[in-house]
Amino acid sequence: VQLQASGGGLVQAGGSLRLSCAASGLTLDYYGIGWFRQAPGKEREWVSEISSSDGSTRYVDSAKGRFTISRDNAKNTLYLQMKSLKPEDTAVYYCTTSSGLRGQGTLVTVSS
């Protein structure tokens, strides 16, 4: 059972990235799932989540209007589309399920 995050990289401010989180050994649509991030020297920060029941989404205020969380149950994959990226978005991004399973992170670096 694991979550495999990918899609991070180096991007200039104002750019976009799409993170993916592929699940194996579990069926993602049974769980609420989401993303959190941790910047160097900072506390972990919850970013976004999507409900398993009705697909409703929630975002941290700093991500509203810029990030979009989605899930493809057929591919058993969670996504985070990020646009208008800012240097303060620089962090390791992790996907996690409502059951507490967490994947390895993917690093997003936004240069100014």
MOBEL-V571485 format. One record per residue. SS is DSSP state (@ for helix, = for strand, . for the rest). BURIAL is # if it has 16 or more other C-alpha atoms within 10 Angstrom, else .. Layout:
BEGIN
ss & burial
SS & BURIAL
SS & BURIAL
END
This chain:
BEGIN
ss & burial
. & .
= & .
= & #
= & #
= & #
= & #
. & #
. & #
= & .
= & .
= & #
= & .
. & #
. & .
. & .
. & #
= & #
= & #
= & #
= & #
= & #
= & #
= & #
= & .
. & .
. & .
. & .
@ & #
@ & #
@ & .
. & #
. & #
= & #
= & #
= & #
= & #
= & #
= & #
. & #
. & .
. & .
. & .
. & .
= & .
= & .
= & .
= & #
= & #
= & #
= & #
. & #
. & #
. & .
. & .
. & .
. & .
= & #
= & #
= & #
. & .
@ & .
@ & .
@ & #
. & .
. & .
. & .
= & #
= & #
= & #
= & #
= & #
= & .
. & .
. & .
. & .
. & .
= & #
= & #
= & #
= & #
= & .
= & #
. & #
. & .
. & #
. & #
@ & .
@ & .
@ & #
. & #
= & #
= & #
= & #
= & #
= & #
= & #
= & #
. & #
. & .
. & .
. & .
= & #
. & #
= & #
. & #
= & #
= & #
= & #
= & #
= & #
= & #
. & .
END
